[in-house]
Structures are given as structure tokens and as C-alpha cells.
């Protein structure tokens, strides 16, 4: 049987504010802990008017303080946006503050538009393997004596990095994650690529490590759950319009379902919506359970991580409550 967790993009809704979105994130995380979800992760996005998770490390620290047991982490830190030493220091500090409760998920995408990416002055995704190995060596202080970083120490130095999860959406990094003995997360909540080839490649290449004695696969799922299929469809309309705006290069704040109802979709945009809906799990609790179970079985997931871009905060919380109830968490 698989476990369930939460990926929070901290959506900023139309008519709302980023500060309000962060406040609601605290409430959702506390409720997720009460409901029995295993972990609560934040993704790194920059310059997006509808997403308030530009600083996952800060959110992780805040949510870990506001909760007691649930694991809190990044899903993920986009490593090419940062120097490995700075990221290692941040997660050593988080581990020192909240021992045994922090997860360190990392990815290679920029998590933003080209102009904002340039402002971040990233290294570039092609350097990701080198950056990751450098980060791990800095954390372990195991560079050879002739290496220029041999004397560099990550402080706090009395803790190790939290468990590292390598995140992907196409399978390109699956074997790499397995060879390093890392956890692996596949972004089925937005990737149309079937997860099974990547998750199988990860398991086949897995080498045990201190953090992971055996392979562990997390698969993301976009979920909209309500008492009825009709109500769930209504909630998902926010995602429909948000996706169309993102694909057209005009991302904004998360629209209400009513705003989406009033929008005049072109035939091309309707095709975008239909394609996006095939990646989402929408329905009443029984239907959602069946769809999540099917995803877990098809992907071989040890864990399904749910993200729900629902406009109304109460409806968003209820969606997670209904899922927890139908799975008897």
C-alpha cells in the first residue's frame, strides 16, 4: 500500500494576496498533519503572480515550526538557480532546527520565465549532475586534499543533509537518482510522459545509501475532490483557465470557477484544457480513490503526492479531507 502526501504551490487567487496565500498554507499544513498525510512539500517558482513559493526554505522553516510531526520539505529546490554551498548550508540549518523532519527535494528546471531566470543568473540545467555531486561532497566534507574545496565546511557541521529526492518529469534523471541511492519523484501532476519507464529505470539502477536502504518512488497527482463529480468539475475550472493563460504566456493569479465560466475559450484553448484534464484526477471521493490507486499501480509508486490548485480555501481543505477519509488515513 502507498502513502499520501501534499505538494503545496501556495496559489494566490484572483482578488487575494500572496500574504493571504501563505497564511492559508499554514492552516492547510496543520490540517494535513491532523489528517495523517506523511509529508508537506513546497516547489520553487519565481516571478509568477499566481504562486507564492519563491523561497521554499523559508516556508519549510515556518511550516515545520507550525506543525509537530509531519515531514516538511522541498519539491523541489531548483539547484541550477543556486550555488551548491548556499543550498547545503540552508538544509543543514533546517535539519538542525527540525531533526528528522526535513526532506530535500531537488530539480534541474529553472521554475520561471526566461527573463526572471536571467535575473537569477543560473548555472544552467546541463550542469545539474556536477552541481549535485558538488553539493553532496561539500556536505560530507570528502573532497580530496588537492581539491580547492577541501577545506570548505558546511555549517552547521554536526548534522547531515536531510534525505535527498531527485525530481523529474521525463525520466532523464531516473537512473542518476538510482545510482546515487536517492529518493525519486515523478511529476505526473503536469507531465504527460508515462511515469512507469522512469520509475522502473530508477529501481533497476538503485544502489542503497545511508539515507535510502531501498528505492522509494513518489508520484505527483493533481487532485480535485468534492462530494459530487459536478462540484469537483466546477472546482477544476480554475485550473483550466490558469493553464490556458500560462500556455499563452500570460500567467496570472488563480481565477475563480465563475471567472472561468465567463471566459470565451478558442477551439485551440479547449484542446489545451482537454489535454490538461487527462493529467488530473477529478471526481467524488470514491472515483478519486480509484484513480489514485490506478496511478499508484501503473507507476509502482510508494507514495502519491497530491497538489490541488483550488480557488476557494475551504473547498481546497475539504478536498484533502475527503481524500484522507476515503483512504482511511
N, C-alpha and C positions, 0 to 999 in steps of 0.2 A: 504493500500500500504506500502511496505517496503522501507527502505532507503539503501544506498550503502556506504561502507567504504573500507579502504585499510589496508591490513596487509603486511608489508614490512619485508622480511627476510634479506634484504641487500645482495643480491647474489654477490659473487666475481666470475667473469667469467674467463675462461681459457685465459691466456695472459694478464689479468688485475691485479689489486691490490686492497687490502682492502681499501686503502685511496681513490682510484678512485670510488669504490662502495659507500662509504659514501658520496662523493661529488655528485654522481648521485642521491642518496637518497634525498638530499636537493632539487634538481631540480624536482624530481618526486613529492615530498610533496607539493611544491609550485604549481605545475600544478594541482595536485589533489584538492587543495583548490580552484583554479580558476574554476575547472570543477564542483564543487558542492558536492564532497564526504564529508561525515559527520565527519569521524574521520580517524586518521592515526596511526596505532599501530606497535610496534616492539616486536618480540619474543626474548626470551633469549636462546642463544645457545653458547656453549663453545667448544673450541678446534676443530672447524670444518673449514677446509681450504676454503670451498666454501661459508661461511656465516659470515658476519662481524657485527652481532648484539649481541656481547658478553656483552655489557653494555647498556641495554635499557634505563636506567635512564639518561645516558649522551646523548644518541641520542634524547630522548624526550626533554630534555632541549634545545638542539641545534635546533631541528626542530620547536619547539614552538617559539623560537626566530626568526627563518627564515620565519615564517608564521604569519597570523594575526587572523584568525577566526577558522580554522579547529581544532577540538579536537585532542589531541595527547596523546598517552598512551602506555601501555604495553599489549602485547597479547601473552605471559604474563611473569611476573616475576615468576621464579620457586622457590617458597617460601622455600622448604626444603634446598635449597642451601645457605640460609642466616639466620641471626638472625632476629627475628621479629622487634626488636627495630631499627636496622640499616635500614631496609626497610621502616618502618614507618617514620623515620627521612628524608629519601630521598624523599618520596612522600609528606610529609608536606612541604618540601622545594620547590618542584616543584609546589605545589598548591599556595604557597606564591609568587613564581615568576610569575606564569601564572594563576591567579584566574579564576576558572570556565572553564578552557580549558583542564584539565588533567583527564585522565582515568587511573584506577589502576586495570589491569587485572592480575590475579594470577593463577598459576597451581601447580601441585604436581610432575610432571615428572622432571628428572634431566636435560634434554636438552643437553645431551652429552654422550660420551662413558664411560665405567666403570673406566678406569684409570684417565681420567680427572675429573670424578665425585669424585673419591677418593681425588684428589688434592684439590677439593673444600671443602672437609670434610663436606658433607651434613648431615642433621639430619635423612633423610630417609622419603620416601613418606608416610609411615604409621603414621607419626607424624603430617601430614598436618593439620587435624582438630584442634589439640591443638595449633599449631603454628599460625593458622589464628585467633583463638579466642584470643590468647595472643596479637597478633598484634593489633586487634581491641580494646582490653581493654587498652593497652598501649596508643593508640591514644586518647581514650576517658578519660583516667586517672580515670577509675572507678573500679580499683581493691579494694577489701575490705581492711580495716585497718590492718588486720592481715596477709595480703599477702606480701611477700618480695619485690614485685614491686610496692607497694602502693605509695611510694614517687618518683618513676621514672616519669619524664616528657619528652614528645616528643617535641623537639624544631625544628622549630618554633611552638609555642603553641597557636598562635592566629588564626590558620586555622585548618580545619578538613581534614581528609583523603579525597582524590577525591573519586568519586563513584567506588565501588569495583565490579569487574566482576570475577566470578569464571569460569574457563575454563576447559573443559573436552573433552574426545574423546570416552567415552564408556557409559556415563550416571551414573557412580558411584557417582559422586558428585552433581547430579542434585537436589535431594531432600535437600541436605545440603545447597546448594545455595538458594533454595527457602525458607527454614526455617529461614535463616538469612536475608532475604529481599535483596539479592544481585542481580546484573545482571548475566546472564548466557550465556556463549559462547560455541558452539559445533564445534569441528574441523572436519567438513566434507571434508575439503581440503586434509586430509590424512587418515581419519578413515573410514573403510568400514562398521562400525556399523551404521545402520539407525538412524538418529537423532530424529525422532518423539517420540519414547518411552521416551527418556531422556528429551526432551523439554516439553512433556506432564506432566511428573513427576515433573518437575520444577514448572510449572504453578499450578499444583494441590497442591503443598506444600508451595506455595509462601505466605509469610507474609509481609505486607507493612512495609517499613522502611523510615527513613529520606531521604535516597538517592533515593529510588525507591518506589513510591506510587503504582505502578503496575508492573507486571513482564515484563521483556524485554529480548528477545532472539536474540542473534547474531549467525549466522551460517557461517562458513568459506567455501570458494569455490576457488579452483584452476582454473583460467580462462586464456585462450589463445584466444584472439580475433584479427582477421585481416580482411582485405577486402574480402578475399575468404577463403573457407574451406581448400583449398590446402595450402594456405600460413599459416593458423593457425596450421595445422598439422605439417608443417615444423618447426614452432617456438617451438611446444611442444616436438620435438625430443630431445631438450636439457634436458628436464625433464626426458624423457625416460632413457637416458644413466646415468644421475645423480642418478636416483633411483636405477638402477641396481648396480652401484658402491657402493651406500650406503648400500644396502642389502647384498652385498658381503663383507662388512667390509673394503672397500677401498674408502671412500668418498674423493672427490677432488673438484676442482673448477668447476663451471658450464660450461659444454662443449658447443661448438657451434653446431648448427644443422648439419653442414658439418662434424664435428668430429663424431657425432652420426651416420651419413650416412656411414661412413667408418668403423664403429665398427662391428665386426662379433658376433652377438648375438647367444648364445646357445639356444636350444629349451626351457630350463628352464627359461632363461632370457627373452625370448619372452613372456612367460606366465606372468612373473612379469610385463612386460611392458603393456600387455593387461589388467591385473588386475588394474594397476595404472591408466590407461586411463579411466577406468569406473568411477573413482573418480574425473575426470577432466572435465571441460567444455571447449570444443574446437570447434571453428567454426567462421562463419561470424557474423556480428552484430545481424541480425535477429535471427539466430539459438542460439547464446549466450543468447540473451534476453529470448527466450523461455525456455532455460534450467535453467537459473537463476530463472525465475518465477516458474518453476516446483519445484525446490529445496525449494524455499521460501514457496510455498503452502504445500508441503509434510511435511515440518518441522515446519510450523507455525511460521516462523522467522519474527521478527520485522525489522530485518536488515541482509543484506548479506555482509560479509567482504571478499573482493577479494584479493587473492595473485597471483602473476604472475611471475614465475621463467623463464623469457625470457632473452636469451643471449644478444641480441642487445639492447642497452639502448633506442634508438629511437623507435624501434619496441615495447618495453615494455611500453613506454609512450603512443604510439599510441593505444595500446590495451586498456588502461584505457580511452583514449579519445573516442574511438569507443563505449565502453560500456556506458560512460556518455551521448554520443549523442543519442544512441538508446533508452535510458531510459529518455531522455529529462531532465537531472538533472538541 
